[in-house]
Amino acid sequence: MVLRLGVIGAGLKAADYAQGWAKMSDVEIVAAAEVSPASLARFCGVCEAAGAARPREFSSADDMLAAMQGQMDAVYVSTPHVFHGANALSVVEAGYDLLLEKPMVTTQDEALALVEAEKRTGRTIVIAFQGGLSPLVHDTRDRARRGEFGELVSVSASIWEGWSDSYAGQWKQDPAISGGGFMFDTGAHMMNTVCVLADAEFERVSAYANNRGLRVDLATAVAARLSNGALVTFNAAGEGPPGCASAITFFYSKAIVRIDAWGKWREIAGVREEGEVRDTPIQTFMAVRDGRLANPSTVANGLRFAKLWDAIKFSAARDGDGVSV
C-alpha cells in the first residue's frame, strides 16, 4: 500500500529527505505546506527531479490539513523547533498519523499535551530521531534489556560540530524559534539516544552552559543520575573545525558498548558495525503504522527527553545548581 504523505515545513531537512523518499515506490508526497515560497518551490522541485508528481502547495499548514482530508494518510513535520508542539497537535487532531522531526517539542508541558493527544486519538506518532530509529540502537536496547551486558554503571556522551559557523545567521541560532542552541539542536541526537538506551528516568541534573558570544548555548556540560543509579555525563561543543561527530560509551558490568548519536555505528568488544540511517525515518514510520514493528521512537521517550531538557535549562540558568527532574 502506498503511503500518501503530506509535509509541514519544507526547508532544507525536508528537501534532503525528499530526494530519497520521492523515489520510493510505496511513498507518494501529495502535499507540502511552507511559509517561504522559495523553500516550497525548492522542495517541490526536488520531488519532480526524483521523478515524482509535484505535490499540492500550501502556504498554511491548517489549510493543507483541511484541504487534503481523504487524500492524505500521514504528515511529516519539519518546522523550526518551537513550532513542533502546535504543529504536532494540529496534525493529530485532524486525524492524521505523524512523523515528527526532532526534537519532539521544546518543553515538558508540550510533551505532556502530545502524550495526552496520542492516547485520546489513537494516532501513530513517531519521532524522527535517526538514533531512535536506528536498527543498531534497537538491537542494543533489546540486548541490554535481556541482560546480555549486565547492569548499567555509567554513560559518557560527547558531541561536537563546527555549528557556530555552519548556522551563523540562521534560525537555529535565534532563541525565539530554536528553543535552544547547539545542545538542543545537534546535541538533541546525543541526549535522545542516551534516553533510549539508558532505559530509565533522569532523577538529578547539574548543568553548565556557555554561549560564547551567541544568543544561544554553544558549549554545555551536564552531570546526571538516573533512577537505576547509573551516572551520566554529557559534553557538547558547537565551536570547532568543520565537521560533526559523536561518541557515547555505555559502561555495563559485563560489557562496554560504544555507539554514535545517530546509530550509524556501534562497537562491542572491539567489533565495529555500520548502519544506514538516511531513509530509515520514513521506512520505520511505515513499519510502525502497518504493525510490523513496535514503535522505537515514542512520545513517551520524547517526554523523558523534554523533562531532561527542562532540567538542563533550569540548572544552567542557575550556574550548575543541582535540580530534581
N, C-alpha and C positions, 0 to 999 in steps of 0.2 A: 504494500500500500504506500502511496506517495504522501509524504508529509507536506501540507500546504502551510508555508511559513511566512509570517509577517515579521518585520524588523522595525523596532523603535530605536532611533539613534543610529544613523547610517554614516558614522565617522570612519576614521582610519581602521579601527579594530574590526568593525563590521565589514568593511570593504576587503580587508585582508582575508577574513574567513570566507567571504562570498566567492573568492577565487576558486576555492575548493568545493564549497557547498553547492554552487550553481552547476557544477559538473556532475553531481551525484544523481543517479537515475531515480532515487527514491526521495528526493527533496525538490520542492518547487518553491522558490521565493516569489510569493504572489503580490506582496505589498511592502512598502517602506515608508516610514514617517520620519522626517528630519526637518529641523527649523532652518538649516543652512541650505539654500538652493544649490550652492556649488557642491557641497558634500553629497546631497541627494543625487545630483546628476552624475557625480563620480561613481557612487555606489551602483546605480542602475546601469552605467556603462560597463562596470566590471561584470555584472550579470550577463549582459549581452555579449561581451567579449568571450565569456566562457561558453557561449552557445545556447544560453537560456533566454526565455522570453523576458522582456523588460517588465519589472514589477510595476504595479499601480503606485503612483506617487502621491504622498500626502505631506502637508506642512504641519499637521497636527496629529498627535498620537490618538487623541479621543475621536477625531474624525475617522481615522483608519479603523479603529476598533469597532465603531458603529457601522461604517460602510461595508466592511468585509464580513459581516455576520453571515454564516452559512457558506462562506468561501475561503475560510482560513481555519486551520486546526490549532496552531500554536504561534507564539510570539517570542522572538529573541530580543531582549532589551539590552542596549549598549550605549546608554546615555552617560553624561558625567555623573560621578558618584552620588552627589546629593539628590539627584532625581530618581535614583533606583527605587526607593521606598514607595513613592507615589506612583511611578510607572508600573511597578510590580502589582500593586493593589488594583490599579485600573485594569490591567490585563486579566487578573484572576477573577475580579468581579464581573468582567464582561463575558466570562465563560470560556476563556482560552487557557491551555496549558502554557507553561512559562519556562524558558531557558534564560536565566538572568545572569548578566555579566558580573564579574567580581568587582569589588567586594559587594556582598549581598545588599547591605544597607549601611548607613553611617552611624546609627545609634541603636542601643538596646531597645528603646521604645518602638522604633520602626521594625526591628526584628520581631518583637512580640506581636505587633499588628499583623505581620505577614504569617507568622505561625498560626494565629487565630483564623485568618482568611483561608489558609490551606486546609485546616481542619473542617471549617464550615462548608467550603465549596467542593472539596474533594478533588481539586485540580492537581495535576502533576507539576511540581516546581523543582527544577534542577539548577544549581548554582554553577556557573561556567568557570570554575577554577580548574586549570589544567591539572594541578596536583590532585584535587579531589576526584577528578575523573580519570586519572592515570591508572591503567591496569597494574603497573608496578606498585602504586600506592595501595590499590585494592588488595593485592596479594600480600603486601607487607602487613596491613592491618589484620587480615584474616589469619595469617600465620602467628602474629602476636597474640590474637585472641585465643588461639588454640594452645598457647603456652610454649610454643617452639623456642622462643627467645628467652623465656624466664620472665622475671619481674622487671618492670621499667625502673631504672635507678635515676637517670638524669638525661637531659636533652641539651645539646649545644647547637644553636642555629645561627647562621650568618648569611647575609646577602649584600651585594654591592652592585653599583651601576654608576656610569657617568651621567646620572639623572639630571643633575643641576644644569648641565649644558644641553643635554638632549631635549629637554622640555622647557627650556627658557622661553618665557613669554606665553606659554600655552596654558590651557585651563587647569591642567594638573597642578600648577603652582599658584592657582588662585583659590584661597581658602573659602571663598563664597560658594564655590561649586565643586571643589575637590574633596571636602570632608577631611582633609589631612594632607600631609606631604609624602615624602618618599616611603616612610614606614607603612602608610595606608594604601599606597599605590603598588609599587613593586614589592615592598615588604609584606603586603597582604598575602601574597603567594606563600611566603615563608610561614607566617602566622597560621594560615589556614591549614597547611599540610601538617604542622605540629598539632593543631587542634584535632585533626582527623586521626593521626597516628598515636598521639598520646592517649586518646580514648578516655579522657577524664576531664572533669571541670577544673578550671583555674580557681584557686582559693585566695591567693595573696599575690600582689604585684607591686613592684617598685620600679619606676622608670625615670630615665633622664632623656631629654631631647635638646638638640642644638639646631637652630635654623640656619646658622652660618650666613646671615645676611638676607635670606629669603623670607617670604611671608608665611612659609610652612616649614615643618620639620625636615631636616636634611640628614641628620645623624641621630640615631636612637639606640639606647641600650636599656635592656629590661632584664630583671631577675624575678622569677616567679616560682610559686609552689603549687603543685596540682593536688587534687583531692585524694589521689592514690599515694601521696607522699613524695613523688618524684619531683626533682628540681629542674627548672628550665631557664636557659639564658637565650636572649635574642640580641643580635647586633646587626644594625642596618646602617650602611654608609652610602649615601647618594651622591657623593662628590668624589670623582676619581677619573681615571683614564677611560676612553671609550670602551664599551663592552658591558656585560652583565653576567653575573654568576652567583651561585649559592651553594651551600653545603649544610646539611642538617645531619647531626650524628645522634643516634639513639643508643644510649648505653643501657643494655639489659644485663641481667645477672648471668645469662648464658651466651650472649652474643652481642656484637657491635654491628649496628646497621647504619650505613650512610646512604643518604638519598638527597636529590636536589629538590628545590621548592616546587618545581613543575612536574616532578615524576618522570623526567626524561632519562634518568639513570639511577642505579642502585648498586651498592656494594655490600655483600655479606660474606664474611670470611675471606676477603680479598678478591672475590669473584665479582666482576663488574658486568651489569646488564644494561642494555639500552632499550628505550621505549619511544614510540611515536605519539606525539600529543597534539599535532596541528589540527586535525579534523575530529579528534576524539570528542569534543563537546557535543556536537550535533549527533554523532553516532551513538554516544552513551545516552543522550537525551531520548533518542528514538527507542533504544532498547528498554529504557525505564518505562516509557509510555506504553510500549507493547507488552510489558510484563515479563520480558526476557531477562531483566537484570534488576536487582534491588538497587534503589537509589543510593549511589555512593557519595553524593554531594548535596546534602539535605538542608532544608530550612533550619532544622534542629541544630546542625553544626554551625550554620550561619548565626544562630542565636548565641552559641558558645563563643564564636569569634567576636560578635558585637559586644558581649559582656567584657571580653578581654580588652578590646579596643577602648571602650569607655573607661576601663580601669587604668590603662596606659595613659590616656589623655589626662585623667584626673591626677594621677601621681606625678606625671611630668610637669604639670602646671604648678605643682607644689614642691618642686625641686627634689623629687625622688621619695617623698613620703610614702611609706607602705600603705596600701589600701586593700580592703577585702573586696572580692569580686561578688 
